[in-house]
Amino acid sequence: MTSKRDKERSERTTSAGEEDEGLSQSTRRAKWIHSVDEHEDRPGQTLATRNHDVICRWAEERRANPATVSSTEHGGRAGVLRFDFPGFGGENLEEIEWDEWFKPFDERRLVFLYQEHKASGEPSNFFRLDHSNREDA
């Protein structure tokens, strides 16, 4: 017999088993990726993950480094999380170590929303961080 609590949780869970309460429609519709062996079904598809290895590989394939927007840190932790892509400006970004990037990512229970390729098939640098209390993660 399913409890009321289990039923309420299942109504807040994406098809991939991720709790989606407060997440954006885009994130709820995205294909959830749980390992570096999983990929898009088609170019331009929106993907979502919380897996550190997947995020690192995506960034490394684009030669992007973990970064934070300068002067946004609080409590000794990185503030606004970004990636510094070579050749795309980044003057107001401060590169940080992966562990410094993932600490607030995990604490804020962020979701990495991204694309591997544009619909045209070209590699995509699109990403966004989503959170149930999203201001600008």
Buried (B, 14 or more C-beta within 10 A) or exposed (E): EEEEEEEEEEEEBBEEEBEBEEBBEEBBEBBBBBEBEBEBEEBBBBBBBBBBEBBBEBBEEBEBBBBBBEEBBEEEEBBBBBBBBEEEEBEEBBBBEBEBBBBBBEEBBBBBBBBBBEEEEEEBBEBBBBBBEBEEB
